[in-house]
Amino acid sequence: MGAKPRITNDIRTLRFHMNQMTQEELAHLIGVTRQTVNAIEGGKYSPSLEVAFAIARVFDKPVESVFQYITPER
């Protein structure tokens, strides 16, 4: 069986460029916990579509600019 596809993100970089926004601040804006933001940012958890769009909206970016879907080579 092949390797599992991965979703990566640029949340940490985007937070840094937005006046060094904290994970707690982002979590408050999108209605989740800081731990959820940490898990998404660290690649341990893939967000729901609603959360992915909310995060992208905070940074005024398209979802594809925040999240990347990486398919493994076969």
N, CA, C and O atoms as a DFTB+ gen file, in Angstrom:
296 C
 N C O
     1  1       0.849      -1.185       0.000
     2  2       0.000       0.000       0.000
     3  2       0.889       1.242       0.000
     4  3       1.910       1.265       0.687
     5  1       0.516       2.278      -0.763
     6  2       1.306       3.486      -0.899
     7  2       1.249       4.382       0.322
     8  3       0.455       4.169       1.238
     9  1       2.103       5.382       0.313
    10  2       2.137       6.345       1.410
    11  2       0.873       7.195       1.415
    12  3       0.256       7.429       0.376
    13  1       0.511       7.638       2.580
    14  2      -0.698       8.428       2.776
    15  2      -0.479       9.879       2.315
    16  3       0.574      10.453       2.589
    17  1      -1.460      10.478       1.619
    18  2      -1.343      11.896       1.260
    19  2      -1.241      12.759       2.515
    20  3      -1.755      12.390       3.571
    21  1      -0.594      13.878       2.399
    22  2      -0.390      14.779       3.524
    23  2      -0.896      16.178       3.225
    24  3      -0.825      16.650       2.091
    25  1      -1.403      16.827       4.247
    26  2      -1.781      18.233       4.139
    27  2      -0.778      19.027       4.954
    28  3      -0.624      18.806       6.155
    29  1      -0.099      19.950       4.296
    30  2       0.832      20.836       4.987
    31  2       0.206      22.227       5.030
    32  3      -0.806      22.480       4.377
    33  1       0.812      23.122       5.801
    34  2       0.246      24.470       5.890
    35  2       1.328      25.496       6.187
    36  3       2.444      25.165       6.589
    37  1       0.956      26.750       5.976
    38  2       1.846      27.885       6.226
    39  2       1.311      28.768       7.352
    40  3       1.574      29.970       7.379
    41  1       0.568      28.178       8.271
    42  2      -0.081      28.969       9.326
    43  2       0.942      29.716      10.180
    44  3       0.763      30.900      10.468
    45  1       1.996      29.042      10.578
    46  2       2.979      29.696      11.451
    47  2       3.569      30.939      10.775
    48  3       3.677      31.996      11.397
    49  1       3.943      30.808       9.516
    50  2       4.499      31.944       8.773
    51  2       3.466      33.060       8.650
    52  3       3.790      34.232       8.840
    53  1       2.228      32.700       8.334
    54  2       1.177      33.709       8.196
    55  2       0.912      34.417       9.522
    56  3       0.690      35.627       9.545
    57  1       0.935      33.671      10.624
    58  2       0.748      34.300      11.944
    59  2       1.879      35.283      12.217
    60  3       1.647      36.384      12.717
    61  1       3.100      34.882      11.887
    62  2       4.261      35.742      12.116
    63  2       4.109      37.059      11.345
    64  3       4.394      38.131      11.878
    65  1       3.663      36.969      10.103
    66  2       3.517      38.167       9.272
    67  2       2.289      39.000       9.640
    68  3       2.118      40.109       9.132
    69  1       1.450      38.483      10.503
    70  2       0.287      39.238      10.958
    71  2       0.551      39.703      12.395
    72  3      -0.149      39.328      13.336
    73  1       1.585      40.530      12.519
    74  2       1.956      41.102      13.818
    75  2       2.200      40.036      14.874
    76  3       1.840      40.210      16.038
    77  1       2.814      38.933      14.463
    78  2       3.153      37.830      15.355
    79  2       1.941      37.356      16.165
    80  3       2.009      37.181      17.381
    81  1       0.839      37.155      15.451
    82  2      -0.396      36.648      16.059
    83  2      -0.089      35.338      16.797
    84  3       0.658      34.497      16.296
    85  1      -0.661      35.176      17.969
    86  2      -0.464      33.943      18.728
    87  2      -1.452      32.874      18.270
    88  3      -2.454      33.166      17.618
    89  1      -1.147      31.644      18.626
    90  2      -2.086      30.558      18.348
    91  2      -3.394      30.816      19.090
    92  3      -4.470      30.529      18.566
    93  1      -3.312      31.345      20.284
    94  2      -4.512      31.648      21.076
    95  2      -5.389      32.681      20.365
    96  3      -6.611      32.535      20.321
    97  1      -4.768      33.720      19.810
    98  2      -5.532      34.747      19.087
    99  2      -6.216      34.155      17.858
   100  3      -7.389      34.429      17.604
   101  1      -5.488      33.352      17.103
   102  2      -6.084      32.725      15.924
   103  2      -7.226      31.810      16.341
   104  3      -8.294      31.824      15.729
   105  1      -7.004      31.019      17.375
   106  2      -8.042      30.103      17.864
   107  2      -9.315      30.866      18.214
   108  3     -10.416      30.436      17.873
   109  1      -9.162      31.991      18.891
   110  2     -10.328      32.804      19.278
   111  2     -11.075      33.299      18.037
   112  3     -12.305      33.276      18.000
   113  1     -10.334      33.741      17.030
   114  2     -10.958      34.269      15.814
   115  2     -11.736      33.223      15.032
   116  3     -12.723      33.546      14.371
   117  1     -11.295      31.961      15.102
   118  2     -11.951      30.922      14.301
   119  2     -12.826      29.990      15.131
   120  3     -13.462      29.087      14.587
   121  1     -12.861      30.203      16.439
   122  2     -13.770      29.443      17.289
   123  2     -13.332      28.030      17.645
   124  3     -14.162      27.131      17.781
   125  1     -12.013      27.837      17.796
   126  2     -11.486      26.547      18.244
   127  2     -10.528      26.800      19.405
   128  3     -10.304      27.946      19.794
   129  1      -9.969      25.733      19.950
   130  2      -9.007      25.896      21.040
   131  2      -7.599      26.126      20.493
   132  3      -7.308      25.833      19.333
   133  1      -6.739      26.654      21.352
   134  2      -5.339      26.840      20.978
   135  2      -4.703      25.493      20.647
   136  3      -3.866      25.397      19.750
   137  1      -5.105      24.460      21.373
   138  2      -4.558      23.133      21.131
   139  2      -4.907      22.633      19.726
   140  3      -4.102      21.960      19.083
   141  1      -6.107      22.966      19.259
   142  2      -6.508      22.589      17.905
   143  2      -5.648      23.313      16.884
   144  3      -5.183      22.699      15.924
   145  1      -5.431      24.607      17.076
   146  2      -4.573      25.367      16.162
   147  2      -3.169      24.773      16.171
   148  3      -2.558      24.615      15.114
   149  1      -2.658      24.445      17.342
   150  2      -1.329      23.855      17.456
   151  2      -1.239      22.544      16.684
   152  3      -0.262      22.310      15.973
   153  1      -2.244      21.693      16.817
   154  2      -2.248      20.396      16.130
   155  2      -2.337      20.567      14.615
   156  3      -1.666      19.852      13.870
   157  1      -3.155      21.502      14.160
   158  2      -3.272      21.764      12.715
   159  2      -1.950      22.309      12.190
   160  3      -1.424      21.833      11.184
   161  1      -1.422      23.311      12.884
   162  2      -0.182      23.951      12.467
   163  2       0.972      22.948      12.431
   164  3       1.831      23.025      11.553
   165  1       0.996      22.019      13.366
   166  2       2.056      21.030      13.439
   167  2       1.859      19.829      12.540
   168  3       2.686      18.918      12.531
   169  1       0.770      19.816      11.779
   170  2       0.514      18.723      10.854
   171  2       0.031      17.444      11.508
   172  3       0.049      16.381      10.888
   173  1      -0.402      17.539      12.756
   174  2      -0.897      16.357      13.465
   175  2      -2.382      16.135      13.256
   176  3      -2.911      15.070      13.577
   177  1      -3.055      17.144      12.715
   178  2      -4.507      17.104      12.558
   179  2      -4.868      17.888      11.308
   180  3      -4.359      18.990      11.101
   181  1      -5.734      17.338      10.478
   182  2      -6.225      18.060       9.301
   183  2      -7.535      18.732       9.663
   184  3      -8.433      18.083      10.199
   185  1      -7.661      20.020       9.379
   186  2      -8.870      20.737       9.772
   187  2     -10.067      20.355       8.910
   188  3      -9.919      19.869       7.789
   189  1     -11.246      20.584       9.456
   190  2     -12.461      20.455       8.649
   191  2     -12.430      21.548       7.587
   192  3     -11.651      22.497       7.683
   193  1     -13.270      21.411       6.590
   194  2     -13.351      22.458       5.568
   195  2     -13.723      23.803       6.173
   196  3     -13.176      24.838       5.793
   197  1     -14.665      23.780       7.122
   198  2     -15.103      25.024       7.749
   199  2     -13.945      25.725       8.451
   200  3     -13.777      26.939       8.330
   201  1     -13.148      24.951       9.185
   202  2     -12.016      25.536       9.903
   203  2     -10.945      25.995       8.916
   204  3     -10.354      27.058       9.104
   205  1     -10.687      25.222       7.880
   206  2      -9.695      25.617       6.877
   207  2     -10.088      26.939       6.214
   208  3      -9.249      27.823       6.042
   209  1     -11.354      27.071       5.845
   210  2     -11.813      28.323       5.233
   211  2     -11.760      29.481       6.224
   212  3     -11.423      30.603       5.847
   213  1     -12.089      29.219       7.486
   214  2     -12.031      30.274       8.510
   215  2     -10.596      30.761       8.694
   216  3     -10.354      31.964       8.795
   217  1      -9.654      29.836       8.738
   218  2      -8.244      30.219       8.874
   219  2      -7.810      31.048       7.672
   220  3      -7.180      32.093       7.833
   221  1      -8.140      30.595       6.481
   222  2      -7.771      31.337       5.269
   223  2      -8.377      32.738       5.280
   224  3      -7.728      33.703       4.877
   225  1      -9.611      32.845       5.738
   226  2     -10.292      34.144       5.786
   227  2      -9.582      35.108       6.737
   228  3      -9.461      36.296       6.437
   229  1      -9.115      34.607       7.879
   230  2      -8.394      35.451       8.837
   231  2      -7.184      36.095       8.165
   232  3      -6.891      37.270       8.390
   233  1      -6.493      35.327       7.349
   234  2      -5.286      35.833       6.694
   235  2      -5.563      36.454       5.326
   236  3      -4.638      36.876       4.632
   237  1      -6.843      36.507       4.943
   238  2      -7.254      37.076       3.659
   239  2      -6.518      36.409       2.497
   240  3      -6.004      37.071       1.595
   241  1      -6.487      35.062       2.551
   242  2      -5.805      34.261       1.537
   243  2      -6.748      33.180       1.039
   244  3      -7.662      32.778       1.759
   245  1      -6.537      32.703      -0.188
   246  2      -7.285      31.527      -0.635
   247  2      -6.825      30.301       0.169
   248  3      -5.683      30.248       0.626
   249  1      -7.701      29.341       0.334
   250  2      -7.368      28.135       1.095
   251  2      -6.083      27.501       0.569
   252  3      -5.255      27.035       1.351
   253  1      -5.915      27.482      -0.752
   254  2      -4.737      26.855      -1.358
   255  2      -3.437      27.582      -1.034
   256  3      -2.355      27.016      -1.197
   257  1      -3.531      28.837      -0.575
   258  2      -2.334      29.577      -0.166
   259  2      -1.952      29.269       1.275
   260  3      -0.826      29.536       1.695
   261  1      -2.881      28.714       2.024
   262  2      -2.632      28.374       3.422
   263  2      -2.317      26.887       3.563
   264  3      -1.413      26.508       4.307
   265  1      -3.062      26.047       2.847
   266  2      -2.917      24.602       2.939
   267  2      -2.477      24.027       1.599
   268  3      -2.920      24.473       0.541
   269  1      -1.602      23.032       1.661
   270  2      -1.138      22.352       0.460
   271  2      -1.400      20.859       0.640
   272  3      -1.136      20.290       1.700
   273  1      -1.921      20.241      -0.411
   274  2      -2.197      18.810      -0.411
   275  2      -1.065      18.124      -1.153
   276  3      -0.916      18.286      -2.365
   277  1      -0.272      17.362      -0.426
   278  2       0.892      16.691      -0.987
   279  2       0.573      15.219      -1.212
   280  3       0.250      14.494      -0.272
   281  1       0.666      14.784      -2.461
   282  2       0.442      13.372      -2.745
   283  2       1.796      12.702      -2.885
   284  3       2.693      13.226      -3.546
   285  1       1.939      11.554      -2.267
   286  2       3.232      10.854      -2.351
   287  2       3.467      10.295      -3.751
   288  3       2.525       9.962      -4.472
   289  1       4.722      10.200      -4.113
   290  2       5.053       9.579      -5.405
   291  2       4.839       8.083      -5.295
   292  3       5.086       7.477      -4.252
   293  1       4.388       7.516      -6.362
   294  2       4.121       6.059      -6.348
   295  2       5.264       5.299      -6.933
   296  3       5.218       4.071      -7.005
